[in-house]
Amino acid sequence: MVPTKRLTGLLWLIAVVALAAGFIPSWRPALLVLDAIALVAALLDVGLALGRRVEAERQAAAIFSVGRANPVVITLRNRSGRRLSGVASDDPLDDCDTKDLPARFVLPARGEVTFRYEVHPTRRGPRDFRAVVVRYKSVLGLIARQERIELPAHVDIFPDVHAARALELLRRQGRQDARLGSLRVRGGDTEFERLRPYQRGDEARHIDWRAFARRDDPTVRQYQAESNQNVVFALDVGRGMRGTSKGLTSVDHALNAALLAADVALRGGDKAGMIAFDDAPRTFLRPLGGRAGGRKLTRASYALEAGFAATDYHAAMSFLQTQVRARSLFIIFTNLLDPRSAKELAAAVRSLLPRHLPLCVLMRDRDVEDLATTPADTAHDLYVRAAAAEALAWRDGLIRTLRNAGVLVLDVFPDDVTPELVKSYLEIKTRRLL
């Protein structure tokens, strides 16, 4: 039972009358009557509030996506014969933010009401729902009855599994995503797929002149990309990936991008694998194709978290070369903290050439770039700005070194990794670099 504002106001009134009765003896009988009325009313309200009147039911998916709004629906049922009004809430999940809670409700007699709220997970892993708590006023409104309804349920929080589903829906509708561009991989000029009408921008060498003569309409040959190639996602889970951007860690941004790019690759007929590493290889999944490969990738990435170990790029790349013999596209997600790690990354990635095609995905730091461009007002600000500019300079030098060595580099902010990686993969397939 919880006192309401109405009961608090009544107690304040009694306190004022009691204070006045100390100076005016004739008010003392009125004070006793007021005390008796308040006591009887409060006891009566408590008696009328006894017993459970509300039932609850929760509807939620078994799998949530990190960084996404995951809906949860709560249904409340009134078992009593009177109207109930109050607020309801759900016990929060660990490492999750909620929206639209607590929710106000009005329950008609013997009726039910449904409300919806959203869960925004910030970390992956297993989570458990506990109880729904409702609070409603009693008959006289002097106290509020609070009921805790236990609704235990388990939910697993994975990387963003909904992005691939949305992409597949667009693909089936023949549409494209404005951020990702064309959702279909076009090939080079070896594997013929079909004839289609000429479109502005098509290469003249792809025109089928015989079909042009028969139809009297410009017709081009369309080729499909080569399939059954390996794409391996190498995920750094060292201390450099512990940073956050827009509520998600660098590891989560990398995993979201990897899973969406893997979905595009698998649906195009390629195979996808993964390795997670810090000072040593931690998790390895050989390249697999089809839906089974996508499911195994998702399960393998479920519990990955960045630790505090320093990253050993040489050990990870050497392990990959021993495990994956066929030419593959190695997509390496990492974040650089100092010049020493930059040199180690450059040496390790260059060792993959020419057998494999490496693509380095480097996470840019908005805070450092802001420090390098923020106007300096004091001497301390000048030192900070100079240090930030120096950090950006050696980073740019590393990128130039990698590109000059033939390594593909994607240097983007964490929240832009997903669309830019998919675009890069599609471009690699179109240009037949793999």
GIPE-V588762 format. One record per residue. RES is the residue in one letter. SS is DSSP state (A for helix, B for strand, O for the rest). D_CENTER is the distance of its C-alpha to the mean C-alpha in Angstrom with 2 decimals. Layout:
# GIPE-V588762
RES:SS:D_CENTER ; RES:SS:D_CENTER
This chain:
# GIPE-V588762
M:O:39.13 ; V:B:37.99 ; P:B:40.50 ; T:O:39.84 ; K:A:40.84 ; R:A:43.92 ; L:A:45.19 ; T:A:44.49 ; G:A:46.51 ; L:A:49.33 ; L:A:49.48 ; W:A:49.70 ; L:A:52.57 ; I:A:54.36 ; A:A:53.95 ; V:A:55.53 ; V:A:58.40 ; A:A:58.95 ; L:A:59.21 ; A:A:61.69 ; A:A:63.65 ; G:O:64.30 ; F:O:66.39 ; I:O:67.65 ; P:A:69.07 ; S:A:69.49 ; W:A:65.69 ; R:A:65.41 ; P:A:66.19 ; A:A:63.52 ; L:A:61.04 ; L:A:61.91 ; V:A:61.49 ; L:A:58.10 ; D:A:56.97 ; A:A:58.13 ; I:A:56.39 ; A:A:53.05 ; L:A:53.36 ; V:A:54.35 ; A:A:51.62 ; A:A:48.91 ; L:A:50.22 ; L:A:50.51 ; D:A:46.95 ; V:A:45.70 ; G:A:47.82 ; L:A:46.51 ; A:A:42.87 ; L:O:43.34 ; G:O:41.71 ; R:O:38.32 ; R:O:37.84 ; V:B:34.16 ; E:B:32.24 ; A:B:28.47 ; E:B:26.17 ; R:B:22.37 ; Q:B:20.53 ; A:B:16.95 ; A:O:15.33 ; A:O:15.78 ; I:B:12.29 ; F:B:9.05 ; S:B:5.58 ; V:O:3.21 ; G:O:2.19 ; R:O:4.69 ; A:B:8.33 ; N:B:9.90 ; P:B:13.67 ; V:B:16.32 ; V:B:19.98 ; I:B:22.86 ; T:B:26.46 ; L:B:29.35 ; R:B:32.95 ; N:B:36.11 ; R:O:38.86 ; S:O:41.38 ; G:O:43.83 ; R:O:42.79 ; R:O:40.02 ; L:B:37.25 ; S:B:35.06 ; G:B:32.55 ; V:B:28.89 ; A:B:26.39 ; S:B:23.34 ; D:B:21.19 ; D:O:20.89 ; P:O:17.50 ; L:O:15.18 ; D:O:14.92 ; D:O:12.15 ; C:B:10.88 ; D:B:11.85 ; T:B:13.80 ; K:B:15.26 ; D:O:18.78 ; L:O:20.15 ; P:O:23.01 ; A:B:24.33 ; R:B:28.02 ; F:B:29.94 ; V:B:33.49 ; L:B:34.67 ; P:O:37.90 ; A:O:40.49 ; R:O:39.65 ; G:O:36.66 ; E:B:32.89 ; V:B:29.97 ; T:B:26.28 ; F:B:23.42 ; R:B:19.69 ; Y:B:16.91 ; E:B:13.12 ; V:B:10.90 ; H:B:7.78 ; P:B:6.93 ; T:O:6.86 ; R:O:8.17 ; R:O:8.82 ; G:B:12.30 ; P:B:14.82 ; R:B:15.21 ; D:B:18.25 ; F:B:19.13 ; R:B:22.54 ; A:B:24.71 ; V:B:24.92 ; V:B:27.28 ; V:B:29.54 ; R:B:32.21 ; Y:B:35.01 ; K:B:38.43 ; S:O:41.63 ; V:O:44.67 ; L:O:46.25 ; G:O:43.01 ; L:O:44.13 ; I:B:41.49 ; A:B:38.00 ; R:B:37.30 ; Q:B:33.98 ; E:B:32.94 ; R:B:30.28 ; I:B:29.40 ; E:B:27.90 ; L:B:25.33 ; P:B:23.87 ; A:B:21.06 ; H:B:18.66 ; V:B:15.03 ; D:B:12.99 ; I:B:9.30 ; F:B:8.38 ; P:O:6.15 ; D:O:5.26 ; V:O:8.90 ; H:A:9.57 ; A:A:9.78 ; A:A:12.76 ; R:A:14.33 ; A:A:14.38 ; L:A:15.84 ; E:A:18.39 ; L:A:19.43 ; L:A:20.16 ; R:A:22.03 ; R:A:24.14 ; Q:O:25.01 ; G:O:26.18 ; R:O:23.95 ; Q:O:21.78 ; D:B:18.65 ; A:O:19.82 ; R:O:17.35 ; L:O:17.97 ; G:B:21.64 ; S:O:23.58 ; L:O:21.76 ; R:O:24.87 ; V:O:26.06 ; R:B:29.62 ; G:B:31.91 ; G:B:34.83 ; D:B:38.35 ; T:B:39.00 ; E:B:37.49 ; F:B:38.83 ; E:B:36.73 ; R:B:38.58 ; L:B:40.63 ; R:B:39.29 ; P:B:40.71 ; Y:O:40.73 ; Q:O:38.08 ; R:O:38.47 ; G:O:37.24 ; D:O:38.08 ; E:O:40.13 ; A:A:43.85 ; R:A:44.13 ; H:A:42.00 ; I:B:44.45 ; D:O:46.33 ; W:A:49.81 ; R:A:51.36 ; A:A:48.83 ; F:A:49.32 ; A:A:53.06 ; R:A:52.81 ; R:A:50.44 ; D:O:51.66 ; D:O:48.04 ; P:O:45.94 ; T:B:43.92 ; V:B:41.63 ; R:B:40.50 ; Q:B:36.77 ; Y:B:35.65 ; Q:B:32.68 ; A:O:30.79 ; E:O:31.77 ; S:O:29.77 ; N:O:29.55 ; Q:O:28.41 ; N:B:26.18 ; V:B:22.78 ; V:B:21.68 ; F:B:18.43 ; A:B:19.49 ; L:B:16.81 ; D:B:18.20 ; V:O:17.19 ; G:O:19.94 ; R:A:20.14 ; G:A:19.45 ; M:A:15.72 ; R:O:15.34 ; G:O:14.83 ; T:B:11.98 ; S:B:11.15 ; K:O:9.83 ; G:O:8.70 ; L:B:6.85 ; T:B:9.50 ; S:A:11.06 ; V:A:10.70 ; D:A:6.94 ; H:A:7.59 ; A:A:10.55 ; L:A:9.40 ; N:A:7.22 ; A:A:10.46 ; A:A:12.72 ; L:A:11.85 ; L:A:12.29 ; A:A:15.37 ; A:A:16.61 ; D:A:16.56 ; V:A:18.62 ; A:A:20.87 ; L:A:21.51 ; R:A:22.41 ; G:O:24.69 ; G:O:26.56 ; D:O:25.35 ; K:B:24.36 ; A:B:21.19 ; G:B:21.13 ; M:B:19.32 ; I:B:20.48 ; A:B:18.93 ; F:B:21.44 ; D:O:22.47 ; D:O:26.21 ; A:O:26.59 ; P:B:24.86 ; R:B:22.74 ; T:B:21.30 ; F:B:22.82 ; L:B:22.47 ; R:B:25.18 ; P:B:24.51 ; L:B:24.63 ; G:O:24.74 ; G:A:24.05 ; R:A:21.71 ; A:A:22.62 ; G:A:21.28 ; G:A:17.84 ; R:A:17.79 ; K:A:19.02 ; L:A:16.45 ; T:A:13.60 ; R:A:15.72 ; A:A:16.62 ; S:O:13.15 ; Y:O:12.40 ; A:O:14.00 ; L:O:13.93 ; E:O:13.96 ; A:O:15.77 ; G:O:19.30 ; F:O:22.22 ; A:O:24.28 ; A:O:25.44 ; T:O:24.37 ; D:O:27.23 ; Y:A:26.66 ; H:A:30.13 ; A:A:29.71 ; A:A:26.49 ; M:A:28.04 ; S:A:31.31 ; F:A:29.71 ; L:A:27.97 ; Q:A:31.31 ; T:A:33.08 ; Q:A:30.63 ; V:O:30.02 ; R:O:33.40 ; A:O:32.84 ; R:O:31.76 ; S:B:27.97 ; L:B:25.26 ; F:B:23.61 ; I:B:20.32 ; I:B:20.02 ; F:B:16.95 ; T:B:18.32 ; N:O:18.97 ; L:O:22.61 ; L:O:24.15 ; D:O:27.87 ; P:A:30.49 ; R:A:31.33 ; S:A:27.91 ; A:A:28.07 ; K:A:31.45 ; E:A:30.38 ; L:A:27.48 ; A:A:29.92 ; A:A:32.52 ; A:A:30.26 ; V:A:28.73 ; R:A:32.22 ; S:O:33.44 ; L:O:31.39 ; L:O:33.52 ; P:O:35.28 ; R:O:34.49 ; H:O:30.72 ; L:B:28.64 ; P:B:26.15 ; L:B:23.30 ; C:B:21.96 ; V:B:18.56 ; L:B:19.06 ; M:B:16.57 ; R:B:18.47 ; D:O:18.63 ; R:A:18.91 ; D:A:20.79 ; V:A:23.40 ; E:A:23.96 ; D:A:24.40 ; L:A:26.90 ; A:A:28.79 ; T:A:29.31 ; T:O:29.84 ; P:O:33.56 ; A:O:35.44 ; D:O:37.69 ; T:O:38.92 ; A:A:39.87 ; H:A:36.87 ; D:A:34.58 ; L:A:36.47 ; Y:A:35.88 ; V:A:32.13 ; R:A:32.00 ; A:A:34.15 ; A:A:32.00 ; A:A:28.83 ; A:A:30.85 ; E:A:32.14 ; A:A:28.71 ; L:A:27.70 ; A:A:31.09 ; W:A:30.83 ; R:A:27.35 ; D:A:28.86 ; G:A:31.77 ; L:A:29.68 ; I:A:27.98 ; R:A:31.49 ; T:A:32.79 ; L:A:30.18 ; R:A:30.70 ; N:A:34.45 ; A:O:34.25 ; G:O:32.63 ; V:O:29.03 ; L:B:26.34 ; V:B:24.04 ; L:B:20.85 ; D:B:20.58 ; V:B:17.62 ; F:B:15.35 ; P:A:11.89 ; D:A:10.26 ; D:A:13.00 ; V:A:12.77 ; T:A:11.49 ; P:A:14.33 ; E:A:16.82 ; L:A:16.53 ; V:A:17.11 ; K:A:19.97 ; S:A:21.42 ; Y:A:21.45 ; L:A:23.17 ; E:A:25.60 ; I:A:26.46 ; K:A:27.28 ; T:A:29.25 ; R:A:31.24 ; R:O:31.81 ; L:O:31.00 ; L:O:30.00
